[in-house]
Amino acid sequence: MTDDHHDAGRRGQLCDLKVVEFAHVVAGPLAGSMLADQGADVVHVEPPGSGDAARAMGPRRDGAPLWFKVAARNKRSVTLDLHQEEGRRVAHRLVAWADVVIVTLRAGRLSEWGLDWESVHRLNPKAVLLQISGYGATSSLADAPGFGKMGEARSGVVHLTGFPDGPPVHTGFSHGDAVNGLMGAYAVLAALHRRERDPDFDGEWIDLALFEPLFRLVEWQVIVHDQLGTVPERSGNQLAVAPAAVINTYRSRDGEWITVTSATLRSVRNVARLLGLPEEEFETTEAQQAGRERLDTALRDWVAQRPVDECLELFARNEVVASRVFDAADIAADPVYAEREDIVTVEDPDLGPVRMQAVIPHFRQSPGQVWRTGPALGEDNRLVYHHWLGIGDEELAELEQHGVV
């Protein structure tokens, strides 16, 4: 790995930020991905031989797993056997080097390997530690295993998702893990903001349980239960607590699904006018909520009588917010995605040119960049261990000989 290749990734808001991940699969690595996309140097630590379990997940093309090409993009892969004492010593050198440490190991293992808060803080008093676990470090289940779907179930989100006469439904991707990654990256940046301004900054420990980010995002469920004594239930696509009276999916005459939504009094009146219903009967929030079923039934019939393109044209003309329900092929062909440059093509050593999401959000003054796909296992051992940590050739050769790296 050349320094030029390293410099290719140094674009974005977070250049010179140093991150080490002792985290596998989705939640912790996604937090690191958000930082890496903005130019941070993110070192992803994997066991020799097997690597991160995410390398074997999902569909493959010509034997190459596709998911990991995105999940580990813009990162450095190093191998390190943390089961060996010498490996743990190298891990501690990485902690001392880093600004941010991300861990998803169980509490007992973190303590055993010297990657818990007390150990990290002792090794690097200015470090920010992001710890993501199933139930949080302060609960009675601190050492229990956890996965994202468990977090989704505990958050209340799954209970609210689906139709009243059907089972609770998980979303079709790693929703809980992904939101933890986003919340974790936000929390890291909040801590770094304070570090830059507080001369007495004494490190920070971010303790995140898998169910907490989604729980936080469903803002109304706790106060509704507390104040009304009710439990919000599944309402299909209409939502248990909706911002306004119109929100659902409707099927067009040619079999396409359309989402129509509203969030203001005016937007609901626009729907009523389009449907030929008296606008004056939908002037207030109370009137609109009382007429919710009437609006829904009329809109369902209206959409069913028309092809999707006609529906969308009339919706736009009447300032009714609507969209076809996109699949991946729709996204790839959509002109708005293209205008936003939300899909980029990246050269991959195994697959050639591949398309994936661009760096999001877009920073227009100093944008991030996708400069590499997920690296080969241990591809950056020499760069990180020799050039960044200063491990000499002889010591590095010995570590390789003993299977530590």
C-alpha positions, 0 to 999 in steps of 0.5 A: 500500500503506497502513501499515494493510495492513502492520500486518495482517501483524504477528502471530507470533513474528518481528515486526520481523525484516527479511528480503530474498530474492534467491531464486526458485522453491522452496527459498529462498522457502520458508525465507522463507515460514516466517519470513513466516508468523510475522510477519517482513517478507520482501521478495521481489526479482523481475526487472521484467517476468517476475518469479519463475519460480514465478509461471508454475508449476503449474495456473491458474484464470482465468489466475491461477497457484495455486501462487504464491498460497501460495508468496509469501503474507505477503511483499512483492514488489519489482522490481529489475533486478540486471543494472544497476549501479544495481539492484545498488546498491539491492540493497545498500541492501536488504542493509544494511536486512535482518537476514537475506539469503536467496540461491539464485543461483550462486556466480559471479553472487553474487560478480559482483553483490556478494551473496556472503558477503564482500560481504554481511558488509561491507555489514551485519556483523550480517546472517545470510546463508542461501545455498542452492545445488546442491552447497554453496559449498565444493565443486568444483561450487560454481558448478554449477546445481542443482534439488531433484530432483538433491538428492533423488537425491544424498541417498540418499532416492530410492534407498530409495523404491519397491519392490524390483523397481521403479525408484527413486521421487521423492516427488510434490512438491518434497521436496528443495527443501521440506526445504531451506526448512525446514532453512534457516529453522531455521538462520536462527533458530539464528543469530539466537538467538546474535546476541541473546546474543553481544555480539561476534556478527559475522554468520553465513553458512549454507551449505546444499547441496540434498542435505544436509537430506534426507541428514541426516534419513535418520539411519541410512544412513551408520552402517549402511553404515559398520558393517555394510558393507551398502547399505540397499535399497528395501523398498516401504512397509515401509522398509529400516530400520523402527522395528518389525515392522509397517509397510505399506499394505493395500487394503480390500475396498471398494478403499481404501488403509490404512497400518498402522504400529507403533513399539513392542513393544506396538503389534506385539502389538496387531496380533497379538492383533487378527489372532488370532495368539498374542501370546506368539510376538511378545514380543521384538524378535527374535521380531517381526522374525522374524515380520514377513512372517507378520504382513504377510501375515495383515494384508493378508488381514484388511484385504482381507476388510473395508470400510475403515470396519470396518477403521479401527473395529477398529484403533482399538478394539485400539489399532492405529495406522492411517489411510486414505491421504488425497488432497486431497479427503479432507484438505479434508473431514476433521474433524481437520484442521478441528478443528486449523484447519489450513486457512484461507480467505484473500481474494485479489484475483484469485480471491476467497476461496481455501483454503490451509494455515494457519500451521504450526506452531501457536503458541497464545500468539502465533500467526502469520497468513495475511494476504495471498496472493502479491502482484502483481509489484512491488506493494510497490515504493513501500512498501519503497523509499520508506518502508522504504529512504528513497528519495525520490520523485525518485530512485524515479521515475528508477529506474522510468524506467530500468527498474531497478525 
